[in-house]
Amino acid sequence: MPPPRTPQIPVVVLAGFLGSGKTTLLNHLLRNRAGTRIGVIVNDFGAIEIDAMTVSGQVGSTVSLGNGCLCCAVDASELDTFLETLTRPSARLDVIVIEASGLAEPQELVRMLLASDNPHILYGGLVEVVDAAEFDATRQRHPELDRHLAVADLVVLNKTDRVEEDERERLRATVAELSGPAAVISAEHGRIDPELLFDPALRPDCEEMAGQLSFEDLLRQEECDEHEECDGHGHADHLHAAYESVDFTADVPMDPRRFMAFLDSRPEGLYRIKGFVDFGAGDRDNTYALHAVGRFLRFVPRPWARGEQRLTQLVMIGAGIDADALTAGLAACRAEPEPDAADTERAMWGVLRYVPEPAREGDAEADAADVREAAVEA
């Protein structure tokens, strides 16, 4: 049996034009991280790194890039240098967030990440933050906003408290049309549920002593003092209302061809899919870990443990999704009781397109090359 794979750190790109609320959203994530260690690359435009100073001290590791936009100032190998710093085992990070300059080209940042040779990172999605109150004006000044929305995996329609309900609905419809299959969620003051972007750490933060208020606890207490209606729990406790989470479990293997057809036609608003898939006769030796964010898709095979129950277990996260339709779609992917072994093996070719080459060979180290190609095609 191959040695266990080292968990990869998701890297989330946080983009949006100047004043959209990226830093506010980032600070919200840092305040509500619940023990999750977040590394931050701040890409300020200009010599004075205001954003870097804003998040200073709130995060385990911070790298600031000044004097220009990240996608223009460094190439992929230089970005790898910063990522290498944040992915050292001593940093013990759970997720990395790149806050892009308001003048950055988010698609170029994504390409740089997908071209990275760092085996310790995993693309975590492109989040585009939009100022609801200034959307029309921003779009007029920066027509490229339409292009940015078209490549986003998740769109946060921020500052919705500054527009009337009818206007909110109009903006949401426009943004949804421009962003295609991306999930669109509304937010005030950049407050979104961190679980939309990354999974909570399974271990407590060792640097925060038990029985003492952490930095995030103090900030949450301050927010509660300012907003009495939060009843001491903070606004983050209710943020799950902005999105839906659907669980699916099956004890019958999935048909590879049907399952890939389901993924290829996954509905608008479905942002993340994570879990494990049993392809039965397609590969009786392995279960397949599935990681999908927006248009990015990857499978990683893992040998079944001795005595492990063979199940498909998936969690789907998005906004405006139809839980019943998703569940029915996955149920329709179940394999026939006695599938044709040769046909099932051929059908697995569609799955293997999204498997890193060394994983097919039993190597514990991930090679991003095949994943890059698959992500671009997805």
Secondary structure per residue as TSV (DSSP state, phi and psi in degrees):
chain	resnum	aa	ss	phi	psi
A	1	M	-	360.0	133.3
A	2	P	-	-66.7	154.5
A	3	P	-	-63.9	154.8
A	4	P	-	-63.7	144.4
A	5	R	-	-77.1	142.1
A	6	T	-	-71.6	127.3
A	7	P	-	-57.1	137.7
A	8	Q	-	-93.6	148.7
A	9	I	E	-94.2	121.5
A	10	P	E	-68.8	141.1
A	11	V	E	-116.6	116.7
A	12	V	E	-103.0	131.2
A	13	V	E	-96.5	122.2
A	14	L	E	-107.0	110.3
A	15	A	E	-123.5	170.1
A	16	G	-	150.5	152.8
A	17	F	-	-72.9	165.8
A	18	L	T	-53.3	130.4
A	19	G	T	85.8	3.2
A	20	S	S	-74.6	-22.1
A	21	G	S	111.1	22.9
A	22	K	H	-61.5	-48.8
A	23	T	H	-65.5	-37.3
A	24	T	H	-61.7	-42.9
A	25	L	H	-65.2	-42.7
A	26	L	H	-61.3	-45.0
A	27	N	H	-63.4	-34.4
A	28	H	H	-62.9	-42.5
A	29	L	H	-61.1	-41.9
A	30	L	H	-67.5	-33.3
A	31	R	H	-75.3	-23.4
A	32	N	T	-121.7	36.0
A	33	R	-	-80.8	-14.8
A	34	A	T	52.2	47.3
A	35	G	T	88.2	-9.1
A	36	T	-	-73.4	129.9
A	37	R	-	-88.8	119.0
A	38	I	E	-110.7	124.7
A	39	G	E	-95.2	141.4
A	40	V	E	-125.3	130.6
A	41	I	E	-108.4	113.5
A	42	V	E	-99.4	123.3
A	43	N	E	-110.3	80.0
A	44	D	-	-77.3	150.5
A	45	F	S	-101.9	112.9
A	46	G	S	119.2	167.8
A	47	A	S	-79.1	-30.1
A	48	I	S	-91.9	114.3
A	49	E	-	-89.8	76.7
A	50	I	H	-60.5	-47.1
A	51	D	H	-62.2	-39.1
A	52	A	H	-63.3	-40.0
A	53	M	H	-68.2	-31.2
A	54	T	H	-64.7	-39.9
A	55	V	H	-95.1	-0.7
A	56	S	T	-58.5	133.4
A	57	G	T	85.3	-5.3
A	58	Q	S	-103.5	8.2
A	59	V	S	-148.5	154.9
A	60	G	S	-64.6	-42.3
A	61	S	E	-143.8	130.9
A	62	T	E	-129.7	132.1
A	63	V	E	-120.2	126.0
A	64	S	E	-111.4	135.3
A	65	L	E	-118.3	109.0
A	66	G	-	-100.5	-178.7
A	67	N	S	58.4	48.2
A	68	G	S	130.5	170.8
A	69	C	-	-83.0	135.9
A	70	L	H	-54.5	-44.3
A	71	C	H	-69.3	-18.0
A	72	C	H	-101.9	-28.9
A	73	A	H	-84.7	-26.1
A	74	V	-	-132.9	153.5
A	75	D	-	-97.5	-177.3
A	76	A	H	-60.9	-38.2
A	77	S	H	-66.6	-35.0
A	78	E	H	-72.0	-37.3
A	79	L	H	-62.1	-37.5
A	80	D	H	-58.9	-33.3
A	81	T	H	-61.6	-44.1
A	82	F	H	-69.0	-40.5
A	83	L	H	-66.2	-34.3
A	84	E	H	-62.4	-38.4
A	85	T	H	-61.6	-42.3
A	86	L	H	-82.1	-15.0
A	87	T	T	-101.6	8.5
A	88	R	S	-63.7	141.3
A	89	P	G	-54.9	-32.0
A	90	S	G	-65.1	-25.3
A	91	A	G	-74.8	-27.6
A	92	R	-	52.1	40.9
A	93	L	-	-80.7	150.2
A	94	D	S	-102.9	-25.9
A	95	V	E	-157.1	151.1
A	96	I	E	-122.2	133.9
A	97	V	E	-116.8	125.9
A	98	I	E	-100.2	111.4
A	99	E	E	-88.4	107.2
A	100	A	-	-76.5	152.5
A	101	S	-	-59.6	150.5
A	102	G	T	-63.0	-13.7
A	103	L	T	-107.3	10.8
A	104	A	-	-78.5	157.9
A	105	E	-	-96.5	102.7
A	106	P	H	-59.6	-33.3
A	107	Q	H	-63.4	-35.2
A	108	E	H	-68.4	-37.4
A	109	L	H	-62.6	-42.2
A	110	V	H	-63.3	-43.0
A	111	R	H	-61.6	-38.4
A	112	M	H	-64.5	-40.4
A	113	L	H	-65.9	-43.4
A	114	L	H	-69.0	-21.0
A	115	A	T	-91.4	-1.9
A	116	S	-	-66.1	143.6
A	117	D	-	-94.1	4.0
A	118	N	-	-73.3	116.2
A	119	P	T	-77.4	-4.0
A	120	H	T	-97.8	0.9
A	121	I	E	-114.7	159.6
A	122	L	E	-140.4	131.7
A	123	Y	E	-61.8	126.8
A	124	G	E	-108.3	3.9
A	125	G	E	110.5	158.0
A	126	L	E	-107.2	118.5
A	127	V	E	-106.9	118.5
A	128	E	E	-104.2	121.8
A	129	V	E	-97.5	130.4
A	130	V	E	-122.7	133.9
A	131	D	E	-83.1	110.4
A	132	A	S	-62.5	-38.6
A	133	A	T	-70.6	-25.2
A	134	E	T	-116.6	14.7
A	135	F	H	-58.4	-51.8
A	136	D	H	-62.7	-42.3
A	137	A	H	-66.6	-41.1
A	138	T	H	-64.5	-40.3
A	139	R	H	-64.8	-34.0
A	140	Q	H	-71.3	-41.6
A	141	R	H	-72.1	-35.5
A	142	H	-	-127.9	82.5
A	143	P	T	-58.3	-21.3
A	144	E	T	-67.0	-10.7
A	145	L	H	-55.5	-37.9
A	146	D	H	-59.2	-40.3
A	147	R	H	-68.6	-38.7
A	148	H	H	-64.1	-42.1
A	149	L	H	-64.9	-33.4
A	150	A	H	-67.1	-23.3
A	151	V	T	-106.0	1.8
A	152	A	-	-74.1	149.0
A	153	D	S	-93.6	-30.8
A	154	L	E	-142.5	133.0
A	155	V	E	-114.7	127.2
A	156	V	E	-104.1	109.7
A	157	L	E	-83.4	96.6
A	158	N	E	-91.7	164.0
A	159	K	-	61.1	34.6
A	160	T	G	-68.7	-14.5
A	161	D	G	-71.3	-10.9
A	162	R	G	-96.6	3.7
A	163	V	S	-129.6	155.1
A	164	E	-	-73.1	162.4
A	165	E	H	-59.4	-44.4
A	166	D	H	-60.7	-41.0
A	167	E	H	-66.8	-37.6
A	168	R	H	-60.1	-43.9
A	169	E	H	-65.3	-39.6
A	170	R	H	-63.6	-45.7
A	171	L	H	-63.4	-43.3
A	172	R	H	-61.4	-42.2
A	173	A	H	-64.6	-41.5
A	174	T	H	-65.2	-46.0
A	175	V	H	-63.5	-41.9
A	176	A	H	-62.1	-38.3
A	177	E	H	-66.4	-39.6
A	178	L	H	-74.8	-30.2
A	179	S	H	-94.6	-1.5
A	180	G	T	62.1	-123.9
A	181	P	T	-78.0	-4.6
A	182	A	S	-63.2	148.6
A	183	A	E	-74.7	139.4
A	184	V	E	-122.2	123.0
A	185	I	E	-125.8	147.8
A	186	S	E	-93.0	149.3
A	187	A	-	-150.3	154.9
A	188	E	S	-119.2	132.6
A	189	H	T	56.4	31.0
A	190	G	T	69.1	18.0
A	191	R	-	-88.0	103.4
A	192	I	-	-125.9	158.9
A	193	D	-	-72.1	123.1
A	194	P	G	-56.5	-26.6
A	195	E	G	-68.4	-12.0
A	196	L	G	-65.1	-34.8
A	197	L	T	-99.1	-32.8
A	198	F	S	-155.5	158.1
A	199	D	-	-80.9	141.0
A	200	P	-	-61.6	147.2
A	201	A	-	-63.7	143.5
A	202	L	S	-85.7	-5.4
A	203	R	S	-121.6	150.7
A	204	P	-	-70.5	155.5
A	205	D	-	-74.0	113.7
A	206	C	T	-65.5	-19.9
A	207	E	T	-82.8	-8.0
A	208	E	S	-107.4	115.0
A	209	M	-	-69.2	136.7
A	210	A	T	-62.3	140.1
A	211	G	T	88.7	-2.9
A	212	Q	S	-116.8	148.1
A	213	L	-	-69.1	130.6
A	214	S	-	-82.7	174.1
A	215	F	H	-58.0	-44.0
A	216	E	H	-67.0	-34.2
A	217	D	H	-63.9	-41.6
A	218	L	H	-63.7	-43.0
A	219	L	H	-65.3	-40.1
A	220	R	H	-64.9	-37.8
A	221	Q	H	-64.5	-38.8
A	222	E	H	-63.3	-41.2
A	223	E	H	-64.9	-37.5
A	224	C	H	-65.7	-37.5
A	225	D	H	-62.7	-34.9
A	226	E	H	-81.2	-24.0
A	227	H	-	-128.0	92.8
A	228	E	G	-61.9	-24.5
A	229	E	G	-71.6	-6.9
A	230	C	G	-79.1	-8.8
A	231	D	T	56.1	32.6
A	232	G	T	81.9	-1.3
A	233	H	S	-103.3	-11.8
A	234	G	-	80.7	157.8
A	235	H	G	-69.5	-27.1
A	236	A	G	-62.6	-22.9
A	237	D	G	-66.3	-18.0
A	238	H	G	-111.6	6.4
A	239	L	G	-73.4	-17.0
A	240	H	G	-64.3	-15.8
A	241	A	G	-65.8	-16.3
A	242	A	G	-81.5	-9.8
A	243	Y	S	-147.9	170.3
A	244	E	E	-120.5	150.2
A	245	S	E	-126.0	128.2
A	246	V	E	-120.7	127.3
A	247	D	E	-101.3	144.5
A	248	F	E	-139.8	130.6
A	249	T	E	-133.9	137.4
A	250	A	E	-141.4	137.0
A	251	D	S	-99.1	8.7
A	252	V	S	-109.5	133.9
A	253	P	-	-57.6	155.3
A	254	M	B	-88.5	141.3
A	255	D	-	-77.0	121.7
A	256	P	H	-56.9	-43.2
A	257	R	H	-67.6	-43.5
A	258	R	H	-66.1	-39.8
A	259	F	H	-65.4	-41.6
A	260	M	H	-66.9	-34.3
A	261	A	H	-63.9	-38.2
A	262	F	H	-62.4	-45.7
A	263	L	H	-66.0	-38.2
A	264	D	H	-65.9	-26.6
A	265	S	T	-113.1	23.7
A	266	R	-	-58.8	141.4
A	267	P	-	-72.4	163.0
A	268	E	T	-60.1	145.6
A	269	G	T	89.3	-11.0
A	270	L	E	-84.2	107.3
A	271	Y	E	-90.9	-48.1
A	272	R	E	-129.5	144.8
A	273	I	E	-132.8	131.1
A	274	K	E	-143.1	153.2
A	275	G	E	143.3	-156.9
A	276	F	E	-132.1	143.7
A	277	V	E	-123.5	133.7
A	278	D	-	-100.6	115.2
A	279	F	-	-97.3	11.2
A	280	G	G	54.6	-120.7
A	281	A	G	-63.4	-19.0
A	282	G	G	-64.5	-32.5
A	283	D	-	-164.3	92.8
A	284	R	T	-73.7	-13.6
A	285	D	T	-88.5	-20.4
A	286	N	E	-131.2	148.4
A	287	T	E	-96.7	155.2
A	288	Y	E	-117.2	115.3
A	289	A	E	-72.0	131.3
A	290	L	E	-112.3	130.5
A	291	H	E	-130.5	114.4
A	292	A	E	-131.6	130.0
A	293	V	E	-138.4	117.5
A	294	G	T	58.1	-121.3
A	295	R	T	-90.9	-6.0
A	296	F	E	-84.3	137.8
A	297	L	E	-144.3	137.4
A	298	R	E	-152.9	141.6
A	299	F	E	-117.2	142.9
A	300	V	E	-133.1	114.8
A	301	P	E	-72.5	145.9
A	302	R	E	-139.3	133.7
A	303	P	E	-60.5	140.6
A	304	W	-	-63.5	137.1
A	305	A	-	-76.1	154.0
A	306	R	T	-61.9	125.1
A	307	G	T	81.4	0.1
A	308	E	-	-70.5	134.6
A	309	Q	-	-70.3	132.0
A	310	R	-	-86.9	102.2
A	311	L	-	-131.2	156.2
A	312	T	E	-101.8	123.0
A	313	Q	E	-131.6	117.2
A	314	L	E	-131.0	149.0
A	315	V	E	-124.3	128.3
A	316	M	E	-117.5	132.1
A	317	I	E	-125.9	133.7
A	318	G	E	-172.9	-173.5
A	319	A	S	-124.7	131.4
A	320	G	S	71.2	24.7
A	321	I	-	-91.3	156.2
A	322	D	-	-98.9	103.2
A	323	A	H	-60.8	-42.6
A	324	D	H	-64.6	-40.3
A	325	A	H	-67.0	-39.8
A	326	L	H	-63.9	-45.7
A	327	T	H	-63.0	-42.4
A	328	A	H	-65.4	-39.3
A	329	G	H	-62.9	-40.5
A	330	L	H	-71.7	-38.0
A	331	A	H	-60.5	-33.7
A	332	A	T	-72.6	-10.0
A	333	C	T	-87.4	-4.5
A	334	R	B	-65.1	143.1
A	335	A	-	-74.4	160.0
A	336	E	-	-67.3	154.4
A	337	P	S	-55.5	-37.6
A	338	E	S	-130.4	77.9
A	339	P	-	-69.7	155.0
A	340	D	-	-73.1	116.2
A	341	A	H	-60.5	-44.1
A	342	A	H	-65.1	-42.0
A	343	D	H	-66.5	-39.1
A	344	T	H	-64.0	-39.7
A	345	E	H	-63.4	-41.7
A	346	R	H	-64.6	-38.8
A	347	A	H	-63.5	-26.6
A	348	M	H	-67.7	-16.3
A	349	W	H	-58.5	-36.2
A	350	G	H	-63.9	-34.8
A	351	V	H	-71.9	-43.9
A	352	L	H	-65.8	-19.6
A	353	R	T	-59.4	-25.8
A	354	Y	T	-107.6	19.8
A	355	V	S	-108.3	127.2
A	356	P	-	-57.6	138.8
A	357	E	H	-53.0	-49.1
A	358	P	H	-61.3	-28.8
A	359	A	H	-65.7	-32.1
A	360	R	H	-69.7	-26.1
A	361	E	T	-94.1	0.0
A	362	G	T	86.7	10.9
A	363	D	-	-79.1	138.4
A	364	A	S	-79.6	-17.8
A	365	E	S	-92.1	131.4
A	366	A	-	-80.9	138.6
A	367	D	-	-107.8	120.3
A	368	A	H	-76.7	-9.2
A	369	A	H	-59.3	-50.5
A	370	D	H	-68.2	-34.1
A	371	V	H	-64.8	-39.7
A	372	R	H	-58.6	-48.8
A	373	E	H	-61.7	-43.5
A	374	A	H	-65.5	-39.1
A	375	A	H	-66.3	-36.9
A	376	V	H	-67.6	-37.4
A	377	E	H	-75.9	-25.2
A	378	A	-	-63.8	360.0
